[in-house]
Amino acid sequence: MQYRTLGRTGVQVSTLALGAMNFGAMGRTTQDEVTALVDTALDAGINVIDTADVYSAGESEEMVGKALAGRRDDIVLATKAALPMGDERNHRGGSRRWLVTALDNSLRRLGVDHVDLYQIHRWDPDTSDEETLSALTDLQRAGKIRYFGSSTFPAYRIVQAQWAARDHRLSRYVTEQPSYSVLQRGIEAHVLPAAEEYGLGVLVWSPLASGWLSGAVRAGRDVSTHRATFLPRRFDTTIPANRARLEAVEKLVKVADEAGLTLIQLALGFVTAHPAVTSALVGPRTLDHLHAQLAAADTVLPPDVLDAVDAIVAPGTDLAPDEKSDTPPALLDPALRRRR
């Protein structure tokens, strides 16, 4: 396992991190399975576990807490808040009112008195940066969080938040957690340069592109991944974006074969090769998944392989732009583009 410094924090973290989105009902995993996944990950040298309150409505945090009982100090524990937790209109977002409550709920579920990294899961356009950063700064000073970060923020919001922290003399986001893979490279144009400019640690999610780069999605085969069962449109090859992804996957398989790598090793080695990226989050449901991902722990792609990847998917290109999670609201809502 390789280790890197998380932004400018001085904290050393593994280049592969364990994502817990599939823990619980979402991934149909039991506590025994989760504990086995955590045990295997820690034994392999992973020292970051990332979860969120919204994952299986809190069940993921509970399972992570039980799996870490007695060894919490051995890992960098991260969780997130801001996405809706139920139908109550104020049980979401980046307000002080909600974040104070959400963090206490997360700490209770995790069975700990603090988390190392607390992340705002999505930018909340209804809440000012000052409001959110002020709440996070107070929670940090109270000892409930060590650091805080953003997740899936557009580049301009990353910059705005840094300025707001400076202008109001508040603590700042020290990490960003964006989606990044060979098939979704749009963040190379704006988000990653902004992260480098401000010295942010970058923990990328979906480096296997929701299973497209796991080896399970190939031409001429039925798609039987867990993700395809509840997001079938993302794997419907009659859709042009999905056809483009499938064509790219077939070309990438050839590149991996010629380099003596699995597709997973190629995919994870690609994202961790970018100088702005600190760690890649893997989200296994089974031990077989995790072992296949751990095989990429020490993968370093040579320049000729990276050049071959660039020739298949151009730098800064998203093959499925409709699936981006950091799209500015005005690109999604026509009313926001028209003067009233």
C-alpha positions as CSV (number, residue, x, y, z in Angstrom):
1,M,0.0,0.0,0.0
2,Q,1.2,3.5,-0.8
3,Y,0.6,6.5,1.5
4,R,0.3,10.2,0.8
5,T,-0.3,13.4,2.8
6,L,-3.9,14.5,2.9
7,G,-3.7,18.0,1.5
8,R,-1.8,20.2,3.9
9,T,-3.0,18.4,7.1
10,G,0.1,16.3,7.6
11,V,-2.1,13.2,8.0
12,Q,-0.8,10.2,6.1
13,V,-3.5,8.3,4.3
14,S,-3.5,5.2,2.0
15,T,-4.0,5.7,-1.7
16,L,-6.9,3.3,-1.6
17,A,-9.6,4.1,0.9
18,L,-12.6,2.0,1.9
19,G,-16.0,3.5,0.9
20,A,-18.9,2.3,2.9
21,M,-21.9,3.2,0.7
22,N,-22.6,-0.5,0.1
23,F,-22.7,-1.3,3.8
24,G,-26.2,-2.2,4.9
25,A,-29.5,-2.3,3.0
26,M,-28.1,-0.5,-0.1
27,G,-25.6,-3.2,-0.7
28,R,-27.5,-6.0,1.0
29,T,-24.5,-6.6,3.3
30,T,-24.7,-8.1,6.8
31,Q,-22.7,-6.9,9.8
32,D,-20.5,-10.0,9.6
33,E,-19.8,-9.2,6.0
34,V,-19.0,-5.6,6.8
35,T,-16.7,-6.6,9.6
36,A,-14.8,-9.0,7.3
37,L,-14.5,-6.2,4.7
38,V,-13.1,-3.8,7.2
39,D,-10.7,-6.4,8.7
40,T,-9.4,-7.3,5.3
41,A,-9.0,-3.6,4.3
42,L,-7.1,-2.7,7.5
43,D,-4.9,-5.8,7.2
44,A,-4.0,-4.7,3.6
45,G,-2.9,-1.3,4.9
46,I,-6.0,0.8,4.1
47,N,-6.3,3.4,6.9
48,V,-9.2,5.5,5.6
49,I,-12.9,4.6,5.9
50,D,-15.5,6.9,4.4
51,T,-19.2,6.7,5.1
52,A,-22.2,9.1,5.2
53,D,-25.3,9.6,7.3
54,V,-27.5,9.0,4.2
55,Y,-26.0,5.6,3.3
56,S,-28.8,3.1,4.1
57,A,-30.4,5.8,6.3
58,G,-27.7,5.6,8.9
59,E,-27.2,1.9,8.9
60,S,-23.8,2.2,7.2
61,E,-22.4,4.3,10.0
62,E,-23.8,1.9,12.6
63,M,-22.1,-1.0,10.9
64,V,-18.8,0.8,10.5
65,G,-18.9,1.7,14.2
66,K,-19.4,-1.9,15.2
67,A,-16.7,-3.1,12.9
68,L,-14.2,-0.6,14.3
69,A,-14.9,-1.3,17.9
70,G,-11.7,-1.2,19.9
71,R,-9.5,0.1,17.1
72,R,-11.0,3.5,16.2
73,D,-7.6,5.2,16.6
74,D,-6.0,3.1,13.9
75,I,-7.9,4.7,11.1
76,V,-8.9,8.0,9.6
77,L,-12.6,8.0,10.0
78,A,-14.7,10.2,7.6
79,T,-18.4,10.7,7.2
80,K,-20.7,13.2,5.4
81,A,-23.9,15.2,5.9
82,A,-26.2,17.5,3.9
83,L,-28.3,15.1,1.8
84,P,-31.9,14.6,3.0
85,M,-32.4,12.4,6.0
86,G,-36.1,11.8,5.7
87,D,-38.9,14.0,4.6
88,E,-38.5,16.8,7.2
89,R,-37.5,19.9,5.3
90,N,-34.8,20.9,7.8
91,H,-33.2,17.5,8.1
92,R,-30.8,18.3,5.2
93,G,-28.5,21.0,3.9
94,G,-25.7,23.0,5.3
95,S,-27.4,25.1,8.0
96,R,-25.9,25.3,11.5
97,R,-29.2,24.0,12.8
98,W,-28.9,20.8,10.9
99,L,-25.2,20.2,10.9
100,V,-25.0,20.3,14.7
101,T,-27.8,17.7,15.0
102,A,-26.5,15.6,12.0
103,L,-23.0,15.3,13.5
104,D,-24.3,14.3,16.9
105,N,-26.5,11.6,15.2
106,S,-23.5,10.4,13.2
107,L,-21.2,10.2,16.3
108,R,-23.9,8.2,18.1
109,R,-24.3,5.8,15.3
110,L,-20.5,5.4,14.8
111,G,-20.0,5.0,18.6
112,V,-17.2,7.6,18.7
113,D,-16.6,11.0,20.2
114,H,-15.2,12.6,17.1
115,V,-14.6,12.0,13.4
116,D,-11.4,12.9,11.6
117,L,-13.0,14.3,8.5
118,Y,-16.5,15.7,8.2
119,Q,-17.7,16.5,4.7
120,I,-20.5,18.5,3.2
121,H,-22.0,15.9,0.9
122,R,-23.3,18.4,-1.7
123,W,-23.2,22.1,-2.0
124,D,-26.4,23.7,-0.6
125,P,-27.4,26.7,-2.7
126,D,-29.8,27.8,0.0
127,T,-27.2,28.3,2.7
128,S,-24.4,30.8,2.7
129,D,-20.7,29.6,2.9
130,E,-20.3,31.7,6.0
131,E,-23.2,29.9,7.8
132,T,-21.8,26.4,7.0
133,L,-18.2,27.2,7.6
134,S,-19.0,28.9,10.9
135,A,-20.9,25.9,12.1
136,L,-18.1,23.5,11.0
137,T,-15.4,25.7,12.6
138,D,-17.3,25.7,16.0
139,L,-17.7,21.9,15.8
140,Q,-14.0,21.6,15.1
141,R,-13.2,23.8,18.1
142,A,-15.5,21.7,20.2
143,G,-13.3,18.6,19.3
144,K,-16.1,16.8,17.5
145,I,-14.3,16.9,14.1
146,R,-10.6,17.2,13.3
147,Y,-11.0,18.5,9.8
148,F,-13.8,19.2,7.3
149,G,-14.1,19.0,3.6
150,S,-16.5,19.3,0.7
151,S,-17.9,16.6,-1.6
152,T,-18.8,17.0,-5.3
153,F,-18.6,20.8,-5.3
154,P,-18.3,22.6,-8.6
155,A,-14.9,24.3,-9.0
156,Y,-16.3,27.8,-8.5
157,R,-17.9,26.8,-5.2
158,I,-14.6,25.3,-4.0
159,V,-13.0,28.7,-4.7
160,Q,-15.9,30.7,-3.2
161,A,-15.7,28.6,0.0
162,Q,-12.0,29.3,0.3
163,W,-12.5,33.0,0.0
164,A,-15.4,33.0,2.5
165,A,-13.2,31.2,5.1
166,R,-10.5,33.8,4.5
167,D,-12.8,36.8,4.6
168,H,-14.7,35.7,7.8
169,R,-11.6,34.2,9.5
170,L,-13.0,30.7,9.7
171,S,-11.5,27.3,9.3
172,R,-11.5,26.1,5.7
173,Y,-12.3,23.0,3.8
174,V,-9.1,20.9,3.5
175,T,-10.4,18.2,1.2
176,E,-12.7,17.7,-1.8
177,Q,-14.4,14.4,-2.7
178,P,-15.3,14.4,-6.4
179,S,-16.4,11.7,-8.9
180,Y,-13.4,10.7,-11.1
181,S,-12.7,7.8,-13.4
182,V,-11.2,7.0,-16.9
183,L,-14.7,7.5,-18.3
184,Q,-15.6,10.7,-16.4
185,R,-12.6,13.0,-16.6
186,G,-14.4,16.4,-16.6
187,I,-12.9,17.4,-13.2
188,E,-9.5,17.5,-14.8
189,A,-10.5,20.8,-16.4
190,H,-11.6,22.8,-13.3
191,V,-12.0,20.9,-10.0
192,L,-8.6,19.3,-9.8
193,P,-6.7,22.5,-10.7
194,A,-8.7,24.4,-8.0
195,A,-7.9,21.7,-5.5
196,E,-4.2,21.9,-6.3
197,E,-4.3,25.7,-6.1
198,Y,-5.7,25.6,-2.6
199,G,-3.7,22.6,-1.4
200,L,-6.8,20.4,-0.9
201,G,-6.6,16.6,-0.3
202,V,-8.7,14.8,-3.0
203,L,-10.5,11.6,-2.3
204,V,-12.2,10.5,-5.5
205,W,-15.3,8.4,-5.6
206,S,-16.6,6.0,-8.3
207,P,-13.1,5.3,-9.8
208,L,-14.6,2.2,-11.3
209,A,-17.4,4.2,-12.9
210,S,-20.3,2.4,-11.1
211,G,-19.0,-0.9,-12.3
212,W,-18.3,0.0,-15.9
213,L,-14.5,-0.5,-15.2
214,S,-14.9,-3.5,-13.0
215,G,-14.7,-6.0,-15.9
216,A,-18.3,-7.0,-15.4
217,V,-19.6,-4.8,-18.3
218,R,-18.5,-6.1,-21.6
219,A,-19.8,-6.2,-25.2
220,G,-22.1,-9.1,-25.9
221,R,-22.8,-9.9,-22.2
222,D,-25.8,-9.2,-20.1
223,V,-25.1,-6.6,-17.4
224,S,-25.7,-8.2,-14.1
225,T,-24.0,-5.8,-11.7
226,H,-25.8,-4.8,-8.4
227,R,-25.8,-1.2,-9.6
228,A,-27.6,-2.1,-12.8
229,T,-30.5,-3.6,-10.9
230,F,-31.6,-0.2,-9.5
231,L,-30.1,2.1,-12.1
232,P,-30.8,0.3,-15.3
233,R,-30.7,3.4,-17.5
234,R,-27.1,3.9,-16.7
235,F,-26.3,0.6,-18.4
236,D,-28.8,0.7,-21.3
237,T,-26.5,0.4,-24.3
238,T,-29.2,1.8,-26.6
239,I,-28.4,5.2,-25.1
240,P,-25.5,6.9,-27.0
241,A,-23.5,7.8,-23.9
242,N,-23.6,4.2,-22.7
243,R,-22.5,3.0,-26.2
244,A,-19.6,5.4,-26.0
245,R,-18.6,4.0,-22.6
246,L,-18.9,0.4,-23.8
247,E,-16.6,1.2,-26.8
248,A,-14.1,2.8,-24.5
249,V,-14.2,-0.1,-22.1
250,E,-13.4,-2.6,-24.9
251,K,-10.4,-0.5,-25.9
252,L,-9.3,-0.1,-22.3
253,V,-9.4,-3.9,-21.8
254,K,-6.9,-4.3,-24.6
255,V,-4.6,-1.7,-23.1
256,A,-4.8,-3.4,-19.7
257,D,-4.1,-6.8,-21.3
258,E,-1.0,-5.5,-23.1
259,A,0.3,-4.0,-19.9
260,G,-0.3,-7.2,-17.9
261,L,-3.0,-5.6,-15.7
262,T,-6.6,-6.2,-14.9
263,L,-9.1,-3.6,-15.9
264,I,-9.5,-2.7,-12.2
265,Q,-5.8,-2.2,-11.8
266,L,-5.8,0.1,-14.9
267,A,-8.7,2.1,-13.6
268,L,-7.5,2.6,-10.1
269,G,-3.9,3.2,-11.2
270,F,-5.2,5.8,-13.6
271,V,-7.0,8.0,-11.0
272,T,-4.2,7.7,-8.4
273,A,-1.6,8.8,-11.0
274,H,-3.0,12.3,-11.2
275,P,-0.9,14.6,-9.0
276,A,-4.0,16.2,-7.4
277,V,-5.5,12.9,-6.3
278,T,-4.7,11.7,-2.8
279,S,-6.8,8.5,-2.5
280,A,-9.3,6.5,-4.5
281,L,-12.4,5.3,-2.7
282,V,-13.3,1.7,-3.4
283,G,-16.8,0.5,-2.4
284,P,-16.9,-3.3,-2.4
285,R,-19.9,-5.4,-1.5
286,T,-18.0,-8.7,-1.2
287,L,-14.6,-9.9,-0.2
288,D,-14.0,-11.0,-3.8
289,H,-14.6,-7.4,-4.9
290,L,-12.2,-6.1,-2.3
291,H,-9.4,-8.5,-3.2
292,A,-9.7,-7.5,-6.8
293,Q,-9.4,-3.9,-5.9
294,L,-6.6,-4.4,-3.4
295,A,-4.6,-5.9,-6.2
296,A,-4.2,-2.3,-7.5
297,A,-2.7,-1.0,-4.2
298,D,0.8,-0.7,-5.6
299,T,-0.1,-0.2,-9.3
300,V,1.9,2.6,-10.9
301,L,1.1,3.1,-14.6
302,P,4.0,3.9,-16.9
303,P,3.7,6.9,-19.3
304,D,3.0,4.8,-22.4
305,V,-0.1,3.3,-20.7
306,L,-1.3,6.7,-19.5
307,D,-0.8,8.0,-23.1
308,A,-2.9,5.0,-24.4
309,V,-5.7,5.9,-22.0
310,D,-5.6,9.5,-23.1
311,A,-6.0,8.4,-26.7
312,I,-9.2,6.5,-25.8
313,V,-10.8,9.1,-23.5
314,A,-9.5,12.6,-24.0
315,P,-8.4,14.5,-20.9
316,G,-11.2,16.6,-19.3
317,T,-13.9,14.6,-21.1
318,D,-17.0,13.1,-19.5
319,L,-18.5,10.3,-21.6
320,A,-21.7,10.5,-19.6
321,P,-22.1,14.3,-18.9
322,D,-25.7,13.8,-17.7
323,E,-24.5,11.8,-14.7
324,K,-22.3,14.5,-13.3
325,S,-23.2,15.4,-9.8
326,D,-21.5,18.8,-9.6
327,T,-23.4,20.5,-12.5
328,P,-24.2,24.1,-11.6
329,P,-28.0,24.5,-11.0
330,A,-28.5,26.9,-13.9
331,L,-27.5,24.2,-16.4
332,L,-30.3,22.0,-15.1
333,D,-33.1,24.5,-14.5
334,P,-34.0,26.8,-17.5
335,A,-35.6,29.3,-15.2
336,L,-32.3,30.1,-13.7
337,R,-30.9,31.1,-17.1
338,R,-33.6,33.6,-17.9
339,R,-34.1,37.1,-16.6
340,R,-37.5,37.6,-15.2
